């Protein structure tokens, strides 16, 4: 009887650890929330918006802090990774709420 109880306890704890480990999302990457492309400005004055032109030729409007907006405006045409937390559709455009930007530096790039 004691062995059965020990086996059942071990099996239960092991099962719970496996279930928790597979469902917690630990170690998962945010690759789904990253866009790679060129910083651009879209629209006509005075209604221009900061955007990224992705490598798959899609344009996303960027919503970010004023400080980050100013920095990215100075780097139009530069390549960046944009990590975003939330996205939403407004009309035919997708708006990304920017969490982090990472410049892509190449040998030919002087940024």
Gaussian input, Z-matrix of N, CA and C with variables (Angstrom, degrees):
# hf/3-21g

backbone

0 1
 N
 C     1     B1
 C     2     B2     1     A1
 N     3     B3     2     A2     1     D1
 C     4     B4     3     A3     2     D2
 C     5     B5     4     A4     3     D3
 N     6     B6     5     A5     4     D4
 C     7     B7     6     A6     5     D5
 C     8     B8     7     A7     6     D6
 N     9     B9     8     A8     7     D7
 C    10    B10     9     A9     8     D8
 C    11    B11    10    A10     9     D9
 N    12    B12    11    A11    10    D10
 C    13    B13    12    A12    11    D11
 C    14    B14    13    A13    12    D12
 N    15    B15    14    A14    13    D13
 C    16    B16    15    A15    14    D14
 C    17    B17    16    A16    15    D15
 N    18    B18    17    A17    16    D16
 C    19    B19    18    A18    17    D17
 C    20    B20    19    A19    18    D18
 N    21    B21    20    A20    19    D19
 C    22    B22    21    A21    20    D20
 C    23    B23    22    A22    21    D21
 N    24    B24    23    A23    22    D22
 C    25    B25    24    A24    23    D23
 C    26    B26    25    A25    24    D24
 N    27    B27    26    A26    25    D25
 C    28    B28    27    A27    26    D26
 C    29    B29    28    A28    27    D27
 N    30    B30    29    A29    28    D28
 C    31    B31    30    A30    29    D29
 C    32    B32    31    A31    30    D30
 N    33    B33    32    A32    31    D31
 C    34    B34    33    A33    32    D32
 C    35    B35    34    A34    33    D33
 N    36    B36    35    A35    34    D34
 C    37    B37    36    A36    35    D35
 C    38    B38    37    A37    36    D36
 N    39    B39    38    A38    37    D37
 C    40    B40    39    A39    38    D38
 C    41    B41    40    A40    39    D39
 N    42    B42    41    A41    40    D40
 C    43    B43    42    A42    41    D41
 C    44    B44    43    A43    42    D42
 N    45    B45    44    A44    43    D43
 C    46    B46    45    A45    44    D44
 C    47    B47    46    A46    45    D45
 N    48    B48    47    A47    46    D46
 C    49    B49    48    A48    47    D47
 C    50    B50    49    A49    48    D48
 N    51    B51    50    A50    49    D49
 C    52    B52    51    A51    50    D50
 C    53    B53    52    A52    51    D51
 N    54    B54    53    A53    52    D52
 C    55    B55    54    A54    53    D53
 C    56    B56    55    A55    54    D54
 N    57    B57    56    A56    55    D55
 C    58    B58    57    A57    56    D56
 C    59    B59    58    A58    57    D57
 N    60    B60    59    A59    58    D58
 C    61    B61    60    A60    59    D59
 C    62    B62    61    A61    60    D60
 N    63    B63    62    A62    61    D61
 C    64    B64    63    A63    62    D62
 C    65    B65    64    A64    63    D63
 N    66    B66    65    A65    64    D64
 C    67    B67    66    A66    65    D65
 C    68    B68    67    A67    66    D66
 N    69    B69    68    A68    67    D67
 C    70    B70    69    A69    68    D68
 C    71    B71    70    A70    69    D69
 N    72    B72    71    A71    70    D70
 C    73    B73    72    A72    71    D71
 C    74    B74    73    A73    72    D72
 N    75    B75    74    A74    73    D73
 C    76    B76    75    A75    74    D74
 C    77    B77    76    A76    75    D75
 N    78    B78    77    A77    76    D76
 C    79    B79    78    A78    77    D77
 C    80    B80    79    A79    78    D78
 N    81    B81    80    A80    79    D79
 C    82    B82    81    A81    80    D80
 C    83    B83    82    A82    81    D81
 N    84    B84    83    A83    82    D82
 C    85    B85    84    A84    83    D83
 C    86    B86    85    A85    84    D84
 N    87    B87    86    A86    85    D85
 C    88    B88    87    A87    86    D86
 C    89    B89    88    A88    87    D87
 N    90    B90    89    A89    88    D88
 C    91    B91    90    A90    89    D89
 C    92    B92    91    A91    90    D90
 N    93    B93    92    A92    91    D91
 C    94    B94    93    A93    92    D92
 C    95    B95    94    A94    93    D93
 N    96    B96    95    A95    94    D94
 C    97    B97    96    A96    95    D95
 C    98    B98    97    A97    96    D96
 N    99    B99    98    A98    97    D97
 C   100   B100    99    A99    98    D98
 C   101   B101   100   A100    99    D99
 N   102   B102   101   A101   100   D100
 C   103   B103   102   A102   101   D101
 C   104   B104   103   A103   102   D102
 N   105   B105   104   A104   103   D103
 C   106   B106   105   A105   104   D104
 C   107   B107   106   A106   105   D105
 N   108   B108   107   A107   106   D106
 C   109   B109   108   A108   107   D107
 C   110   B110   109   A109   108   D108
 N   111   B111   110   A110   109   D109
 C   112   B112   111   A111   110   D110
 C   113   B113   112   A112   111   D111
 N   114   B114   113   A113   112   D112
 C   115   B115   114   A114   113   D113
 C   116   B116   115   A115   114   D114
 N   117   B117   116   A116   115   D115
 C   118   B118   117   A117   116   D116
 C   119   B119   118   A118   117   D117
 N   120   B120   119   A119   118   D118
 C   121   B121   120   A120   119   D119
 C   122   B122   121   A121   120   D120
 N   123   B123   122   A122   121   D121
 C   124   B124   123   A123   122   D122
 C   125   B125   124   A124   123   D123
 N   126   B126   125   A125   124   D124
 C   127   B127   126   A126   125   D125
 C   128   B128   127   A127   126   D126
 N   129   B129   128   A128   127   D127
 C   130   B130   129   A129   128   D128
 C   131   B131   130   A130   129   D129
 N   132   B132   131   A131   130   D130
 C   133   B133   132   A132   131   D131
 C   134   B134   133   A133   132   D132
 N   135   B135   134   A134   133   D133
 C   136   B136   135   A135   134   D134
 C   137   B137   136   A136   135   D135
 N   138   B138   137   A137   136   D136
 C   139   B139   138   A138   137   D137
 C   140   B140   139   A139   138   D138
 N   141   B141   140   A140   139   D139
 C   142   B142   141   A141   140   D140
 C   143   B143   142   A142   141   D141
 N   144   B144   143   A143   142   D142
 C   145   B145   144   A144   143   D143
 C   146   B146   145   A145   144   D144
 N   147   B147   146   A146   145   D145
 C   148   B148   147   A147   146   D146
 C   149   B149   148   A148   147   D147
 N   150   B150   149   A149   148   D148
 C   151   B151   150   A150   149   D149
 C   152   B152   151   A151   150   D150
 N   153   B153   152   A152   151   D151
 C   154   B154   153   A153   152   D152
 C   155   B155   154   A154   153   D153
 N   156   B156   155   A155   154   D154
 C   157   B157   156   A156   155   D155
 C   158   B158   157   A157   156   D156
 N   159   B159   158   A158   157   D157
 C   160   B160   159   A159   158   D158
 C   161   B161   160   A160   159   D159
 N   162   B162   161   A161   160   D160
 C   163   B163   162   A162   161   D161
 C   164   B164   163   A163   162   D162
 N   165   B165   164   A164   163   D163
 C   166   B166   165   A165   164   D164
 C   167   B167   166   A166   165   D165
 N   168   B168   167   A167   166   D166
 C   169   B169   168   A168   167   D167
 C   170   B170   169   A169   168   D168
 N   171   B171   170   A170   169   D169
 C   172   B172   171   A171   170   D170
 C   173   B173   172   A172   171   D171
 N   174   B174   173   A173   172   D172
 C   175   B175   174   A174   173   D173
 C   176   B176   175   A175   174   D174
 N   177   B177   176   A176   175   D175
 C   178   B178   177   A177   176   D176
 C   179   B179   178   A178   177   D177
 N   180   B180   179   A179   178   D178
 C   181   B181   180   A180   179   D179
 C   182   B182   181   A181   180   D180
 N   183   B183   182   A182   181   D181
 C   184   B184   183   A183   182   D182
 C   185   B185   184   A184   183   D183
 N   186   B186   185   A185   184   D184
 C   187   B187   186   A186   185   D185
 C   188   B188   187   A187   186   D186
 N   189   B189   188   A188   187   D187
 C   190   B190   189   A189   188   D188
 C   191   B191   190   A190   189   D189
 N   192   B192   191   A191   190   D190
 C   193   B193   192   A192   191   D191
 C   194   B194   193   A193   192   D192
 N   195   B195   194   A194   193   D193
 C   196   B196   195   A195   194   D194
 C   197   B197   196   A196   195   D195
 N   198   B198   197   A197   196   D196
 C   199   B199   198   A198   197   D197
 C   200   B200   199   A199   198   D198
 N   201   B201   200   A200   199   D199
 C   202   B202   201   A201   200   D200
 C   203   B203   202   A202   201   D201
 N   204   B204   203   A203   202   D202
 C   205   B205   204   A204   203   D203
 C   206   B206   205   A205   204   D204
 N   207   B207   206   A206   205   D205
 C   208   B208   207   A207   206   D206
 C   209   B209   208   A208   207   D207
 N   210   B210   209   A209   208   D208
 C   211   B211   210   A210   209   D209
 C   212   B212   211   A211   210   D210
 N   213   B213   212   A212   211   D211
 C   214   B214   213   A213   212   D212
 C   215   B215   214   A214   213   D213
 N   216   B216   215   A215   214   D214
 C   217   B217   216   A216   215   D215
 C   218   B218   217   A217   216   D216
 N   219   B219   218   A218   217   D217
 C   220   B220   219   A219   218   D218
 C   221   B221   220   A220   219   D219
 N   222   B222   221   A221   220   D220
 C   223   B223   222   A222   221   D221
 C   224   B224   223   A223   222   D222
 N   225   B225   224   A224   223   D223
 C   226   B226   225   A225   224   D224
 C   227   B227   226   A226   225   D225
 N   228   B228   227   A227   226   D226
 C   229   B229   228   A228   227   D227
 C   230   B230   229   A229   228   D228
 N   231   B231   230   A230   229   D229
 C   232   B232   231   A231   230   D230
 C   233   B233   232   A232   231   D231
 N   234   B234   233   A233   232   D232
 C   235   B235   234   A234   233   D233
 C   236   B236   235   A235   234   D234
 N   237   B237   236   A236   235   D235
 C   238   B238   237   A237   236   D236
 C   239   B239   238   A238   237   D237
 N   240   B240   239   A239   238   D238
 C   241   B241   240   A240   239   D239
 C   242   B242   241   A241   240   D240
 N   243   B243   242   A242   241   D241
 C   244   B244   243   A243   242   D242
 C   245   B245   244   A244   243   D243
 N   246   B246   245   A245   244   D244
 C   247   B247   246   A246   245   D245
 C   248   B248   247   A247   246   D246
 N   249   B249   248   A248   247   D247
 C   250   B250   249   A249   248   D248
 C   251   B251   250   A250   249   D249
 N   252   B252   251   A251   250   D250
 C   253   B253   252   A252   251   D251
 C   254   B254   253   A253   252   D252
 N   255   B255   254   A254   253   D253
 C   256   B256   255   A255   254   D254
 C   257   B257   256   A256   255   D255
 N   258   B258   257   A257   256   D256
 C   259   B259   258   A258   257   D257
 C   260   B260   259   A259   258   D258
 N   261   B261   260   A260   259   D259
 C   262   B262   261   A261   260   D260
 C   263   B263   262   A262   261   D261
 N   264   B264   263   A263   262   D262
 C   265   B265   264   A264   263   D263
 C   266   B266   265   A265   264   D264
 N   267   B267   266   A266   265   D265
 C   268   B268   267   A267   266   D266
 C   269   B269   268   A268   267   D267
 N   270   B270   269   A269   268   D268
 C   271   B271   270   A270   269   D269
 C   272   B272   271   A271   270   D270
 N   273   B273   272   A272   271   D271
 C   274   B274   273   A273   272   D272
 C   275   B275   274   A274   273   D273
 N   276   B276   275   A275   274   D274
 C   277   B277   276   A276   275   D275
 C   278   B278   277   A277   276   D276
 N   279   B279   278   A278   277   D277
 C   280   B280   279   A279   278   D278
 C   281   B281   280   A280   279   D279
 N   282   B282   281   A281   280   D280
 C   283   B283   282   A282   281   D281
 C   284   B284   283   A283   282   D282
 N   285   B285   284   A284   283   D283
 C   286   B286   285   A285   284   D284
 C   287   B287   286   A286   285   D285
 N   288   B288   287   A287   286   D286
 C   289   B289   288   A288   287   D287
 C   290   B290   289   A289   288   D288
 N   291   B291   290   A290   289   D289
 C   292   B292   291   A291   290   D290
 C   293   B293   292   A292   291   D291
 N   294   B294   293   A293   292   D292
 C   295   B295   294   A294   293   D293
 C   296   B296   295   A295   294   D294
 N   297   B297   296   A296   295   D295
 C   298   B298   297   A297   296   D296
 C   299   B299   298   A298   297   D297
 N   300   B300   299   A299   298   D298
 C   301   B301   300   A300   299   D299
 C   302   B302   301   A301   300   D300
 N   303   B303   302   A302   301   D301
 C   304   B304   303   A303   302   D302
 C   305   B305   304   A304   303   D303
 N   306   B306   305   A305   304   D304
 C   307   B307   306   A306   305   D305
 C   308   B308   307   A307   306   D306
 N   309   B309   308   A308   307   D307
 C   310   B310   309   A309   308   D308
 C   311   B311   310   A310   309   D309
 N   312   B312   311   A311   310   D310
 C   313   B313   312   A312   311   D311
 C   314   B314   313   A313   312   D312
 N   315   B315   314   A314   313   D313
 C   316   B316   315   A315   314   D314
 C   317   B317   316   A316   315   D315
 N   318   B318   317   A317   316   D316
 C   319   B319   318   A318   317   D317
 C   320   B320   319   A319   318   D318
 N   321   B321   320   A320   319   D319
 C   322   B322   321   A321   320   D320
 C   323   B323   322   A322   321   D321
 N   324   B324   323   A323   322   D322
 C   325   B325   324   A324   323   D323
 C   326   B326   325   A325   324   D324
 N   327   B327   326   A326   325   D325
 C   328   B328   327   A327   326   D326
 C   329   B329   328   A328   327   D327
 N   330   B330   329   A329   328   D328
 C   331   B331   330   A330   329   D329
 C   332   B332   331   A331   330   D330

   B1=1.4472
   B2=1.5283
   B3=1.3227
   B4=1.4540
   B5=1.5269
   B6=1.3332
   B7=1.4581
   B8=1.5178
   B9=1.3092
   B10=1.4722
   B11=1.5303
   B12=1.2934
   B13=1.4595
   B14=1.5272
   B15=1.3124
   B16=1.4502
   B17=1.5357
   B18=1.3307
   B19=1.4663
   B20=1.5298
   B21=1.3114
   B22=1.4575
   B23=1.5194
   B24=1.3304
   B25=1.4701
   B26=1.5276
   B27=1.3289
   B28=1.4625
   B29=1.5257
   B30=1.3191
   B31=1.4651
   B32=1.5266
   B33=1.3026
   B34=1.4606
   B35=1.5306
   B36=1.3093
   B37=1.4710
   B38=1.5262
   B39=1.3279
   B40=1.4670
   B41=1.5240
   B42=1.3200
   B43=1.4655
   B44=1.5241
   B45=1.3351
   B46=1.4643
   B47=1.5348
   B48=1.3193
   B49=1.4627
   B50=1.5240
   B51=1.3091
   B52=1.4664
   B53=1.5252
   B54=1.3088
   B55=1.4672
   B56=1.5236
   B57=1.3161
   B58=1.4589
   B59=1.5250
   B60=1.3131
   B61=1.4600
   B62=1.5196
   B63=1.2941
   B64=1.4672
   B65=1.5183
   B66=1.3046
   B67=1.4598
   B68=1.5195
   B69=1.3153
   B70=1.4640
   B71=1.5170
   B72=1.3335
   B73=1.4580
   B74=1.5105
   B75=1.3099
   B76=1.4583
   B77=1.5169
   B78=1.3020
   B79=1.4514
   B80=1.5117
   B81=1.3133
   B82=1.4580
   B83=1.5183
   B84=1.2907
   B85=1.4573
   B86=1.5127
   B87=1.3263
   B88=1.4548
   B89=1.5186
   B90=1.3252
   B91=1.4496
   B92=1.5272
   B93=1.3229
   B94=1.4558
   B95=1.5231
   B96=1.3190
   B97=1.4548
   B98=1.5208
   B99=1.3177
   B100=1.4599
   B101=1.5159
   B102=1.3329
   B103=1.4579
   B104=1.5197
   B105=1.3206
   B106=1.4588
   B107=1.5263
   B108=1.3394
   B109=1.4520
   B110=1.5142
   B111=1.3342
   B112=1.4609
   B113=1.5262
   B114=1.3263
   B115=1.4645
   B116=1.5341
   B117=1.3325
   B118=1.4630
   B119=1.5195
   B120=1.3152
   B121=1.4611
   B122=1.5225
   B123=1.3266
   B124=1.4635
   B125=1.5240
   B126=1.3077
   B127=1.4556
   B128=1.5165
   B129=1.3056
   B130=1.4576
   B131=1.5167
   B132=1.3299
   B133=1.4589
   B134=1.5154
   B135=1.2618
   B136=1.4633
   B137=1.5244
   B138=1.3292
   B139=1.4661
   B140=1.5258
   B141=1.3185
   B142=1.4580
   B143=1.5224
   B144=1.3350
   B145=1.4608
   B146=1.5266
   B147=1.3081
   B148=1.4591
   B149=1.5246
   B150=1.3301
   B151=1.4576
   B152=1.5198
   B153=1.3158
   B154=1.4626
   B155=1.5161
   B156=1.3274
   B157=1.4648
   B158=1.5191
   B159=1.3228
   B160=1.4658
   B161=1.5186
   B162=1.3242
   B163=1.4580
   B164=1.5277
   B165=1.3253
   B166=1.4681
   B167=1.5306
   B168=1.3403
   B169=1.4679
   B170=1.5301
   B171=1.3225
   B172=1.4603
   B173=1.5192
   B174=1.3203
   B175=1.4589
   B176=1.5175
   B177=1.3340
   B178=1.4569
   B179=1.5225
   B180=1.3223
   B181=1.4626
   B182=1.5283
   B183=1.3402
   B184=1.4566
   B185=1.5213
   B186=1.3109
   B187=1.4563
   B188=1.5203
   B189=1.3367
   B190=1.4641
   B191=1.5265
   B192=1.3168
   B193=1.4600
   B194=1.5243
   B195=1.3323
   B196=1.4653
   B197=1.5231
   B198=1.3159
   B199=1.4684
   B200=1.5302
   B201=1.3152
   B202=1.4566
   B203=1.5298
   B204=1.3243
   B205=1.4616
   B206=1.5308
   B207=1.3334
   B208=1.4648
   B209=1.5217
   B210=1.3348
   B211=1.4633
   B212=1.5279
   B213=1.3253
   B214=1.4617
   B215=1.5182
   B216=1.3253
   B217=1.4721
   B218=1.5250
   B219=1.3231
   B220=1.4613
   B221=1.5277
   B222=1.3218
   B223=1.4637
   B224=1.5283
   B225=1.3232
   B226=1.4568
   B227=1.5258
   B228=1.3067
   B229=1.4557
   B230=1.5144
   B231=1.3288
   B232=1.4642
   B233=1.5266
   B234=1.3192
   B235=1.4696
   B236=1.5262
   B237=1.3179
   B238=1.4603
   B239=1.5206
   B240=1.3339
   B241=1.4598
   B242=1.5180
   B243=1.3178
   B244=1.4620
   B245=1.5169
   B246=1.3373
   B247=1.4549
   B248=1.5202
   B249=1.3131
   B250=1.4625
   B251=1.5252
   B252=1.3234
   B253=1.4525
   B254=1.5058
   B255=1.3122
   B256=1.4562
   B257=1.5150
   B258=1.3061
   B259=1.4569
   B260=1.5253
   B261=1.3337
   B262=1.4631
   B263=1.5196
   B264=1.2914
   B265=1.4547
   B266=1.5210
   B267=1.3132
   B268=1.4661
   B269=1.5105
   B270=1.3078
   B271=1.4535
   B272=1.5120
   B273=1.3272
   B274=1.4599
   B275=1.5238
   B276=1.3307
   B277=1.4677
   B278=1.5298
   B279=1.3184
   B280=1.4584
   B281=1.5214
   B282=1.3162
   B283=1.4640
   B284=1.5225
   B285=1.3353
   B286=1.4578
   B287=1.5231
   B288=1.3183
   B289=1.4552
   B290=1.5298
   B291=1.3236
   B292=1.4596
   B293=1.5268
   B294=1.3260
   B295=1.4589
   B296=1.5180
   B297=1.3386
   B298=1.4555
   B299=1.5240
   B300=1.3355
   B301=1.4596
   B302=1.5256
   B303=1.3181
   B304=1.4534
   B305=1.5222
   B306=1.3385
   B307=1.4632
   B308=1.5255
   B309=1.3137
   B310=1.4553
   B311=1.5176
   B312=1.3055
   B313=1.4662
   B314=1.5207
   B315=1.3260
   B316=1.4553
   B317=1.5106
   B318=1.2916
   B319=1.4621
   B320=1.5227
   B321=1.3240
   B322=1.4602
   B323=1.5188
   B324=1.3388
   B325=1.4548
   B326=1.5286
   B327=1.3181
   B328=1.4663
   B329=1.5235
   B330=1.3449
   B331=1.4765
   B332=1.4773
   A1=110.93
   A2=116.96
   A3=122.05
   A4=111.65
   A5=117.75
   A6=121.44
   A7=111.31
   A8=116.59
   A9=120.45
   A10=110.43
   A11=116.64
   A12=121.17
   A13=110.63
   A14=117.24
   A15=122.11
   A16=110.67
   A17=117.22
   A18=121.15
   A19=110.58
   A20=117.99
   A21=121.45
   A22=110.97
   A23=117.88
   A24=121.80
   A25=110.52
   A26=115.91
   A27=120.02
   A28=110.48
   A29=117.35
   A30=121.46
   A31=111.18
   A32=118.42
   A33=122.51
   A34=111.14
   A35=116.91
   A36=120.82
   A37=110.17
   A38=117.27
   A39=121.29
   A40=110.77
   A41=118.03
   A42=122.19
   A43=111.50
   A44=116.45
   A45=119.90
   A46=111.28
   A47=117.01
   A48=120.68
   A49=110.02
   A50=118.14
   A51=121.89
   A52=110.56
   A53=117.55
   A54=120.80
   A55=110.40
   A56=118.55
   A57=121.76
   A58=110.94
   A59=116.57
   A60=121.34
   A61=112.71
   A62=117.21
   A63=120.80
   A64=112.93
   A65=117.63
   A66=119.44
   A67=114.97
   A68=118.59
   A69=119.49
   A70=113.24
   A71=117.93
   A72=120.32
   A73=112.55
   A74=117.47
   A75=121.66
   A76=109.66
   A77=115.48
   A78=119.82
   A79=113.78
   A80=118.25
   A81=118.46
   A82=109.11
   A83=115.68
   A84=119.75
   A85=110.32
   A86=115.43
   A87=121.49
   A88=110.92
   A89=117.77
   A90=120.21
   A91=110.93
   A92=117.65
   A93=120.18
   A94=111.23
   A95=118.05
   A96=122.24
   A97=111.97
   A98=117.27
   A99=121.71
   A100=109.00
   A101=115.26
   A102=121.80
   A103=107.55
   A104=116.49
   A105=122.48
   A106=108.05
   A107=115.91
   A108=118.02
   A109=113.07
   A110=115.39
   A111=123.28
   A112=111.12
   A113=116.15
   A114=120.93
   A115=107.58
   A116=115.88
   A117=121.37
   A118=109.36
   A119=115.11
   A120=122.30
   A121=107.09
   A122=116.08
   A123=120.42
   A124=109.55
   A125=115.67
   A126=121.63
   A127=112.09
   A128=115.36
   A129=122.68
   A130=110.18
   A131=115.93
   A132=121.20
   A133=109.27
   A134=121.41
   A135=129.54
   A136=112.78
   A137=117.52
   A138=121.05
   A139=112.49
   A140=117.54
   A141=120.44
   A142=110.83
   A143=114.75
   A144=120.68
   A145=108.85
   A146=114.83
   A147=122.12
   A148=108.16
   A149=116.74
   A150=120.37
   A151=110.14
   A152=114.26
   A153=121.02
   A154=107.42
   A155=114.63
   A156=122.10
   A157=105.89
   A158=116.69
   A159=120.41
   A160=111.21
   A161=114.96
   A162=121.10
   A163=112.41
   A164=117.30
   A165=119.78
   A166=111.49
   A167=115.73
   A168=124.53
   A169=113.49
   A170=117.10
   A171=121.85
   A172=107.67
   A173=116.18
   A174=121.25
   A175=109.20
   A176=115.53
   A177=122.23
   A178=108.95
   A179=116.75
   A180=122.03
   A181=107.66
   A182=116.32
   A183=120.98
   A184=111.02
   A185=116.66
   A186=122.77
   A187=106.92
   A188=115.67
   A189=119.69
   A190=109.84
   A191=115.48
   A192=120.98
   A193=109.92
   A194=116.61
   A195=121.33
   A196=111.79
   A197=116.31
   A198=121.04
   A199=111.16
   A200=116.13
   A201=120.77
   A202=110.80
   A203=116.32
   A204=121.42
   A205=110.43
   A206=116.91
   A207=121.16
   A208=111.82
   A209=115.63
   A210=119.73
   A211=111.09
   A212=116.58
   A213=119.82
   A214=112.26
   A215=117.58
   A216=120.55
   A217=110.31
   A218=116.99
   A219=120.97
   A220=111.88
   A221=117.35
   A222=121.13
   A223=112.10
   A224=116.88
   A225=120.14
   A226=109.20
   A227=116.48
   A228=121.50
   A229=113.43
   A230=117.98
   A231=121.41
   A232=109.84
   A233=114.81
   A234=120.22
   A235=110.01
   A236=115.23
   A237=122.41
   A238=110.22
   A239=114.13
   A240=122.04
   A241=105.44
   A242=117.17
   A243=122.44
   A244=107.49
   A245=116.14
   A246=120.93
   A247=107.17
   A248=116.30
   A249=120.36
   A250=110.92
   A251=113.71
   A252=119.44
   A253=113.00
   A254=116.43
   A255=121.13
   A256=108.24
   A257=116.63
   A258=121.10
   A259=108.45
   A260=114.50
   A261=119.42
   A262=108.98
   A263=116.44
   A264=122.19
   A265=109.20
   A266=116.32
   A267=122.98
   A268=106.33
   A269=115.94
   A270=119.92
   A271=109.48
   A272=115.97
   A273=120.35
   A274=112.62
   A275=118.22
   A276=122.90
   A277=110.90
   A278=114.66
   A279=121.27
   A280=108.58
   A281=116.03
   A282=122.12
   A283=108.24
   A284=115.42
   A285=121.71
   A286=109.53
   A287=117.55
   A288=122.67
   A289=106.35
   A290=115.72
   A291=122.51
   A292=110.96
   A293=115.26
   A294=121.58
   A295=111.22
   A296=116.17
   A297=119.84
   A298=109.35
   A299=116.63
   A300=121.33
   A301=108.86
   A302=115.25
   A303=121.04
   A304=107.65
   A305=117.40
   A306=119.09
   A307=110.82
   A308=115.50
   A309=121.42
   A310=106.69
   A311=115.45
   A312=120.24
   A313=108.10
   A314=115.46
   A315=121.66
   A316=109.12
   A317=117.86
   A318=121.56
   A319=112.22
   A320=116.76
   A321=120.95
   A322=113.12
   A323=117.07
   A324=122.43
   A325=109.67
   A326=117.16
   A327=120.75
   A328=112.47
   A329=117.43
   A330=120.80
   A331=111.11
   D1=-39.87
   D2=-178.12
   D3=-64.33
   D4=-38.00
   D5=178.23
   D6=-65.33
   D7=-39.69
   D8=178.99
   D9=-62.60
   D10=-43.83
   D11=179.22
   D12=-63.74
   D13=-43.06
   D14=177.91
   D15=-63.02
   D16=-46.30
   D17=178.64
   D18=-62.44
   D19=-45.19
   D20=-179.66
   D21=-62.28
   D22=-41.84
   D23=178.92
   D24=-64.21
   D25=-46.32
   D26=179.18
   D27=-61.78
   D28=-46.64
   D29=-179.60
   D30=-61.71
   D31=-40.97
   D32=179.55
   D33=-64.56
   D34=-47.56
   D35=179.89
   D36=-63.82
   D37=-44.78
   D38=178.89
   D39=-60.19
   D40=-43.98
   D41=179.44
   D42=-62.60
   D43=-42.46
   D44=179.56
   D45=-65.19
   D46=-39.25
   D47=178.28
   D48=-64.19
   D49=-44.19
   D50=179.14
   D51=-63.76
   D52=-45.26
   D53=-179.90
   D54=-62.86
   D55=-45.14
   D56=179.35
   D57=-64.26
   D58=-43.56
   D59=-178.93
   D60=-62.52
   D61=-34.51
   D62=-179.18
   D63=-82.78
   D64=-19.16
   D65=-174.17
   D66=-108.90
   D67=-6.70
   D68=-173.64
   D69=-78.24
   D70=-20.38
   D71=-177.57
   D72=79.94
   D73=11.94
   D74=179.33
   D75=-65.12
   D76=135.44
   D77=177.96
   D78=78.68
   D79=-1.13
   D80=178.95
   D81=-75.13
   D82=145.29
   D83=-177.29
   D84=-97.39
   D85=162.66
   D86=177.62
   D87=-95.29
   D88=32.30
   D89=-178.10
   D90=-60.65
   D91=-27.83
   D92=178.10
   D93=-70.06
   D94=-21.79
   D95=-177.53
   D96=-106.96
   D97=34.92
   D98=179.02
   D99=-129.74
   D100=133.70
   D101=175.58
   D102=-121.13
   D103=136.85
   D104=179.84
   D105=-114.78
   D106=130.86
   D107=178.39
   D108=173.96
   D109=-162.23
   D110=-177.85
   D111=-98.78
   D112=139.34
   D113=174.81
   D114=-75.09
   D115=134.79
   D116=-178.12
   D117=-144.73
   D118=167.25
   D119=173.07
   D120=-119.09
   D121=130.08
   D122=-178.91
   D123=-118.67
   D124=156.38
   D125=178.56
   D126=95.72
   D127=176.49
   D128=179.71
   D129=-108.63
   D130=148.16
   D131=176.71
   D132=-59.96
   D133=140.42
   D134=2.26
   D135=-93.25
   D136=20.70
   D137=-174.55
   D138=-110.55
   D139=35.66
   D140=179.73
   D141=-74.87
   D142=154.21
   D143=179.51
   D144=-137.38
   D145=145.69
   D146=176.76
   D147=-75.54
   D148=137.47
   D149=-176.92
   D150=-146.53
   D151=171.60
   D152=170.87
   D153=-126.05
   D154=132.29
   D155=175.65
   D156=-96.51
   D157=108.70
   D158=-173.13
   D159=-75.67
   D160=166.24
   D161=179.80
   D162=-65.33
   D163=-22.49
   D164=176.67
   D165=-94.39
   D166=20.79
   D167=172.28
   D168=66.18
   D169=33.29
   D170=173.35
   D171=-107.89
   D172=148.84
   D173=179.52
   D174=-112.61
   D175=129.11
   D176=179.10
   D177=-121.08
   D178=132.58
   D179=175.21
   D180=-77.90
   D181=137.28
   D182=-178.78
   D183=-103.64
   D184=127.73
   D185=173.81
   D186=-109.81
   D187=116.17
   D188=-175.76
   D189=-147.96
   D190=176.97
   D191=179.58
   D192=-65.45
   D193=159.30
   D194=179.80
   D195=-59.95
   D196=-39.98
   D197=-179.85
   D198=-63.37
   D199=-46.36
   D200=179.22
   D201=-67.44
   D202=-36.90
   D203=177.68
   D204=-59.27
   D205=-46.65
   D206=178.86
   D207=-61.16
   D208=-42.84
   D209=-179.61
   D210=-63.38
   D211=-46.72
   D212=-178.31
   D213=-67.91
   D214=-32.04
   D215=177.14
   D216=-61.86
   D217=-32.81
   D218=179.45
   D219=-77.51
   D220=-11.64
   D221=-177.81
   D222=-116.76
   D223=35.22
   D224=176.85
   D225=-59.44
   D226=137.72
   D227=-179.47
   D228=89.64
   D229=-12.20
   D230=178.49
   D231=-82.76
   D232=152.41
   D233=-179.71
   D234=-90.60
   D235=137.47
   D236=-179.01
   D237=-141.91
   D238=154.93
   D239=161.37
   D240=-95.54
   D241=129.78
   D242=176.53
   D243=-112.60
   D244=117.47
   D245=174.75
   D246=-99.01
   D247=126.72
   D248=-176.94
   D249=-124.27
   D250=154.41
   D251=-178.79
   D252=-98.68
   D253=-35.72
   D254=-176.12
   D255=-138.22
   D256=153.08
   D257=174.51
   D258=-140.95
   D259=153.00
   D260=178.85
   D261=-150.97
   D262=159.13
   D263=179.10
   D264=-100.46
   D265=134.80
   D266=170.22
   D267=-129.84
   D268=105.44
   D269=-175.28
   D270=66.99
   D271=-126.29
   D272=179.83
   D273=-97.54
   D274=5.56
   D275=-177.86
   D276=-107.83
   D277=147.83
   D278=173.42
   D279=-103.81
   D280=130.46
   D281=179.75
   D282=-106.00
   D283=128.24
   D284=178.85
   D285=-107.06
   D286=130.70
   D287=175.78
   D288=-89.03
   D289=107.96
   D290=-170.84
   D291=-74.78
   D292=131.09
   D293=174.04
   D294=-104.42
   D295=-37.33
   D296=-174.40
   D297=-154.77
   D298=142.56
   D299=174.63
   D300=-121.67
   D301=140.44
   D302=179.38
   D303=-130.46
   D304=116.07
   D305=178.82
   D306=-68.11
   D307=143.58
   D308=175.64
   D309=-98.99
   D310=114.39
   D311=-175.94
   D312=-104.75
   D313=125.41
   D314=175.74
   D315=-113.13
   D316=170.61
   D317=-179.66
   D318=-62.85
   D319=-34.15
   D320=-179.05
   D321=-84.50
   D322=-12.21
   D323=-175.66
   D324=-82.31
   D325=129.28
   D326=-179.45
   D327=-103.22
   D328=13.56
   D329=-178.52
   D330=-69.96

